[in-house]
Amino acid sequence: FWLKEVLPSEAHGARTPLRSAMAPPMDESVLRLGLIADIQYADIDDAIGPFGDRRRYRNALVVARAAVDFWNTVGIDAVVQLGDAIDGYNAQRGCGTAAALAHVLAELERCTARRRFDLVGNHELYNLTRSQLLSSGLHCFGPDGKAYRSEKLNERWQAIILDPFEVWTRGYDLPEDRFVQ
C-alpha cells in the first residue's frame, strides 16, 4: 500500500515542479488513515508461533477493538488492513474460518471511517481461495476484480494497492493455464 500525492497540475495532464515542503498545506491535504496489520485471529488458546514468538490468538479481537475505538475517537478517513486478518490455524485446525472472519469483520465494521481497504495476506490464502475472498466481506478487490489497483482517497491523495501474492499459486482454483508448465 503506497500513497501518491496528486498535484493539481497532474489532474489536467500538465507537469509542474513539486510544491515546496514549506508551503502551507491545502485543506484537502489532510488524510487520516488507520493502519492495522497481522490481526491473525483464531478462536484457539495462546501458543508459541513458528518463529518462537508468543501468539495471543483470541486477544487479537481485543487489539482490533481498541484500534477501532481509537480511530473513531480521532476521526479517520479510511482504514487500511494490511493483511492476515485471520490466522492460518483456522483452516489447519478446522476451527472455523468463516466464524473467525465474521468476528474480525464485526470489529472492523464498527469503524466510522468512510472506507476500508483490506490487502490480501498469506493467511487469507491459507483459509480461502481468491474466489471465496470475493464474497468474504473483506474489501480486497477493486471493481475489475483485481486486488492490485489505484484508489483516489481525496483530491490530493491516491493509494496504490499491490497484490504481493498475485503470482503465488496458493488461493487460486487450480488447474489454471498460467500455472501449468
C-alpha positions as CSV (number, residue, x, y, z in Angstrom):
1,F,0.0,0.0,0.0
2,W,1.6,3.2,-1.1
3,L,0.3,6.8,-1.1
4,K,1.0,9.1,-4.0
5,E,0.4,12.8,-3.9
6,V,-1.7,14.0,-6.7
7,L,-0.7,17.6,-7.6
8,P,-3.4,19.8,-9.1
9,S,-1.5,20.0,-12.4
10,E,-1.4,16.2,-12.7
11,A,-5.2,16.1,-12.8
12,H,-5.0,18.0,-16.1
13,G,-2.1,16.2,-17.6
14,A,0.5,19.0,-17.1
15,R,3.7,18.6,-15.3
16,T,5.0,21.2,-12.8
17,P,7.7,21.1,-10.1
18,L,6.7,19.8,-6.7
19,R,5.5,22.3,-4.2
20,S,7.9,23.3,-1.5
21,A,7.7,21.3,1.7
22,M,7.4,24.6,3.5
23,A,4.3,25.7,1.6
24,P,1.2,25.8,3.7
25,P,-1.0,22.7,3.3
26,M,-4.1,22.8,1.3
27,D,-7.4,22.0,3.0
28,E,-7.7,18.7,1.2
29,S,-4.2,17.7,2.2
30,V,-5.2,16.2,5.4
31,L,-5.8,12.5,5.1
32,R,-6.1,10.4,8.2
33,L,-5.5,6.7,7.8
34,G,-5.9,4.0,10.4
35,L,-3.5,1.1,9.8
36,I,-3.6,-2.3,11.2
37,A,-1.7,-5.4,10.3
38,D,-1.5,-9.1,11.2
39,I,-4.6,-9.3,13.4
40,Q,-4.3,-13.1,12.9
41,Y,-7.4,-14.0,14.9
42,A,-8.2,-17.6,15.7
43,D,-10.5,-19.0,18.4
44,I,-7.7,-21.1,19.9
45,D,-5.5,-20.9,23.0
46,D,-2.4,-18.8,23.0
47,A,0.6,-20.6,21.7
48,I,4.2,-20.2,20.6
49,G,4.3,-19.3,16.9
50,P,6.6,-21.0,14.3
51,F,9.4,-18.4,14.9
52,G,9.3,-18.7,18.8
53,D,7.0,-15.6,19.3
54,R,4.1,-15.7,21.7
55,R,0.7,-15.7,19.8
56,R,-2.4,-14.4,21.5
57,Y,-5.0,-15.5,19.1
58,R,-8.2,-14.6,20.9
59,N,-6.7,-11.4,22.2
60,A,-6.4,-10.2,18.6
61,L,-10.0,-9.1,18.7
62,V,-9.3,-7.0,21.8
63,V,-6.5,-5.3,19.9
64,A,-8.6,-4.7,16.8
65,R,-11.5,-3.3,19.0
66,A,-9.0,-0.9,20.7
67,A,-7.7,0.2,17.3
68,V,-11.3,0.9,16.1
69,D,-12.2,2.7,19.3
70,F,-9.2,5.0,18.9
71,W,-9.9,5.6,15.2
72,N,-13.5,6.5,16.0
73,T,-12.3,8.9,18.7
74,V,-9.8,10.8,16.5
75,G,-11.8,10.5,13.2
76,I,-10.1,8.9,10.3
77,D,-10.9,8.9,6.6
78,A,-10.0,5.3,5.8
79,V,-8.8,2.1,7.3
80,V,-6.0,0.0,5.7
81,Q,-6.0,-3.6,6.9
82,L,-2.6,-4.8,5.7
83,G,-3.5,-8.5,5.5
84,D,-3.6,-11.6,7.7
85,A,-6.9,-10.6,9.3
86,I,-7.3,-14.3,10.4
87,D,-4.7,-16.9,11.2
88,G,-3.9,-19.9,9.1
89,Y,-4.7,-22.1,12.1
90,N,-8.4,-21.6,11.4
91,A,-8.1,-23.8,8.3
92,Q,-5.3,-26.0,9.5
93,R,-7.1,-27.0,12.7
94,G,-10.6,-26.7,11.3
95,C,-11.7,-24.2,13.9
96,G,-13.9,-22.1,11.7
97,T,-12.6,-19.8,9.0
98,A,-16.0,-18.2,8.4
99,A,-16.7,-17.6,12.1
100,A,-13.2,-16.2,12.7
101,L,-13.5,-13.9,9.8
102,A,-17.0,-12.8,10.9
103,H,-15.6,-11.8,14.3
104,V,-12.8,-9.8,12.8
105,L,-15.1,-8.1,10.3
106,A,-17.6,-7.2,13.1
107,E,-14.8,-5.3,14.9
108,L,-13.5,-3.6,11.8
109,E,-17.0,-2.6,10.6
110,R,-17.6,-0.7,13.8
111,C,-15.2,1.9,12.4
112,T,-16.8,5.2,11.3
113,A,-14.3,5.8,8.5
114,R,-15.8,6.2,5.1
115,R,-13.7,3.4,3.5
116,R,-11.7,0.3,4.3
117,F,-9.1,-1.3,2.2
118,D,-8.2,-4.9,3.0
119,L,-5.0,-6.3,1.5
120,V,-4.5,-9.9,0.7
121,G,-2.2,-11.6,3.1
122,N,-0.8,-15.1,3.0
123,H,-3.1,-16.1,5.9
124,E,-6.2,-15.1,4.0
125,L,-5.0,-17.5,1.3
126,Y,-4.3,-20.3,3.8
127,N,-8.0,-20.1,4.7
128,L,-9.8,-19.0,1.5
129,T,-9.4,-19.2,-2.3
130,R,-9.4,-16.0,-4.2
131,S,-12.9,-16.7,-5.5
132,Q,-14.0,-17.1,-1.9
133,L,-12.3,-13.8,-0.9
134,L,-14.6,-12.0,-3.4
135,S,-17.6,-12.7,-1.2
136,S,-15.9,-12.9,2.2
137,G,-16.7,-9.4,3.3
138,L,-13.1,-8.3,3.0
139,H,-12.6,-5.4,0.7
140,C,-9.6,-6.9,-1.2
141,F,-10.6,-6.2,-4.8
142,G,-11.5,-3.3,-7.0
143,P,-14.5,-3.1,-9.4
144,D,-12.5,-5.1,-12.0
145,G,-11.9,-8.0,-9.7
146,K,-8.2,-7.3,-9.3
147,A,-6.5,-7.0,-5.9
148,Y,-4.0,-4.6,-7.3
149,R,-5.4,-1.2,-8.1
150,S,-5.2,2.6,-7.6
151,E,-7.8,4.3,-5.5
152,K,-8.4,8.0,-5.2
153,L,-8.6,8.9,-1.5
154,N,-9.3,12.6,-1.7
155,E,-8.4,15.5,-4.0
156,R,-4.8,15.2,-3.1
157,W,-4.0,11.6,-2.3
158,Q,-4.2,8.4,-4.3
159,A,-3.5,4.9,-2.9
160,I,-1.6,2.4,-5.0
161,I,-2.5,-1.1,-3.7
162,L,-0.4,-4.0,-4.7
163,D,-1.2,-7.7,-4.6
164,P,2.0,-9.4,-3.3
165,F,0.5,-12.9,-3.9
166,E,-0.8,-12.5,-7.4
167,V,1.7,-14.9,-8.8
168,W,1.6,-17.3,-5.8
169,T,-0.4,-20.4,-6.8
170,R,-2.0,-20.8,-3.3
171,G,-5.5,-19.4,-3.3
172,Y,-6.3,-20.0,-7.0
173,D,-8.7,-22.6,-8.1
174,L,-6.2,-24.8,-9.9
175,P,-5.5,-26.0,-12.5
176,E,-5.2,-22.7,-14.2
177,D,-3.4,-22.5,-17.6
178,R,-0.9,-19.9,-16.4
179,F,0.3,-22.2,-13.7
180,V,0.6,-25.4,-15.8
181,Q,4.0,-25.9,-17.4
